[in-house]
């Protein structure tokens, strides 16, 4: 078995490794494609870790900050702002609170004359508009998935190769080194 497939890790210092891992997995899939082929568990979990790299990045404050700075440099930080607003919206309990926040999100990110309009198709915008009177916590889920996909497939690969990501890697390495030093002192 190809060892590159079983040892794939998210290495932000070497974006070519991520690219090569995906290229290899796609090649293997095409060569071995059969409708009932069993998937090697280790390979499946490795591809999941590469796929969720945006999720990992957004789960850390430092990652969010570096990614936001990068998106600002590309004039598309509204995508992250919208995604974060949707995350917050899902946690709201009261209908009045959801109506107010849904209206604000719609005005800021979705309507055609909004200051930070995100790139959504007509049908998704229309579905949200129709749900504004009684917005459920899932009101923006489809739009959020679309914007997440744009960030994951468009901005993330460029971010991984940028100086913003290199700065994040250095910051993260220092933080882990400091934690390790503190752990050693307390032992």
N, C-alpha and C positions, 0 to 999 in steps of 0.2 A: 504494500500500500504506500502511496506517496506520502512522505512524512510532512510535507508542506501542508497537507490537508488536515492533519491531526494536531498540528502545533500552531495553528493560526491564532494570533492574539492581536488586540488593538494596540498598535505601536504608533503613537502619534508622531514620533521622531522620524518614522520611515513610512510615508504614505504609499510608496511603491509596493510595500509588503501587502497592504490592504488590497491594492489594485491587482497584484499578482495572485493573491489568494482567491479573489473573486474570479479572475480569469481562469485559473486552474479548476475551480469548482464548476464553472460553466462548461469548460471543455470536457471534464469528466462526466458531467450530467448528459451532455450531448452524445458522447461516446457510449455511455452505458444506459441510455434512456430505454426503459421498458415500462409499460403501464403498471406492472405489479412489482417493480423492483423495490427491495427493502432499502431504507436509508440507514446508513451507519449513524448510530446515535452521537458519536463524538463529532462527526462531520456536521450533523444537524445543529448541535449546540454551538459549534464554532461559527457557523453561518449566522446563527441567531445573535451571537455576541457582536459580529461585525454589523449586522442589521440594526441593532439597538444602540449603536454608538451615538446617535443624536440624542436618544433617550438618556444615556449616561451623561453626556455633555450638559444637557439641560437640567439634570438632577443636582448639579453642583453650582453654587453661587459663582465661583470663579469661572466655571465653564460658560455659564449664562452670560457673564460679563464680557468675557473674551469674544464669544460668538456675537453678542450684541454690537461690540465695537467693530467687528469684521462686517456685520450686516450694514452698519452705518456707513462704512467706507464704500459699500456697494449700493447705497441708497435703497435698501430694502429692509430696514429694521422693523417696519410695520408688520412683517410676517411674524416675527418673534413676539412683538407686543400683542398681536391678535391671539396667538397661540396661548400666551400667558393669561390674557383676559378670559379666554375660554376655559382654561384650567380653573381659574378662580370662580367663574360662573357656575361650574359644576358643583361647587361646594355650598352655594347659597341655599337656604332653607325656605324662607318665606316667599309666597307668590308676589307680593308687592315689591320686595327687594329684587326678585328675579326680573319682574317687568321693567323696573327702573334700570337695572344693569343691562338687560337685553337691549333695551332701547338705546342706551349709551353705546354699547358695542356696535349695534347696527349703524348708528349715526357716525361713529368714528371710523369704522373699518369697512362697511359693506355698501351703504347707499352710494349712488353714482357720484354725488358731489362731496363725499367725505374727504377729510384732509389726509387720511392715511389709508386710502382704499387698498384692500388686498385683492389679489387676482383670483376671483371665483366666477364660475359659469352662471348663466342666467337662472337655471333651474335651482341651483343651490341657494342663490340669493332670494329667489321667489319663495322657496320653501321656508326660509327663515322669516321673511317678511310676513308670511301668512301665520306664523306661530308667535308673533310678537305679543298678541293679546293675552295668551295663556302659555307663556314659555315654560317648557319642561326643562329639567337640568340637561337633557340631551339635545336641546334646541340647536346648538352650534356644532354638534359632534361631526357631522359630515363635512362641514366647512373646515373645521379644525384638522380633520384627517387630510383634506386636500392641501392645506397650507403646510402641514407637517411633511407631506410628500414633496412639496416644492423645496422646502428647506433641506430635507434629507438627500434628495437627488440632485438639487441644483447648487445650493450654497455650501453644504457640508463638504463635498469633495474639494471645493476651492479653499474652504477654511482650513482643512487638514494640511494643505500645501502652503498655507500663508504664514507670515511672521507672527500673526496673532496666536496661532496654534503653537508655534515654537515658544513664544513667551509663556503661554499657559503651561506647557510641558515643563519649562524651567521652574515656574512658580510651584507646580504640583510636586516636582522632585524635591525642592527645598522644604516644602511643608512636610512631606513624608520623612525626610531626613531629620527635621526638628522633632517630629513625633517619636521617631526611633531613639533619638538622643534622650528625650524625656523619659521614655520607657526604660532605657538602660540606667538612668540616674535613680529612678524609683525602685529598681530591682535590688 
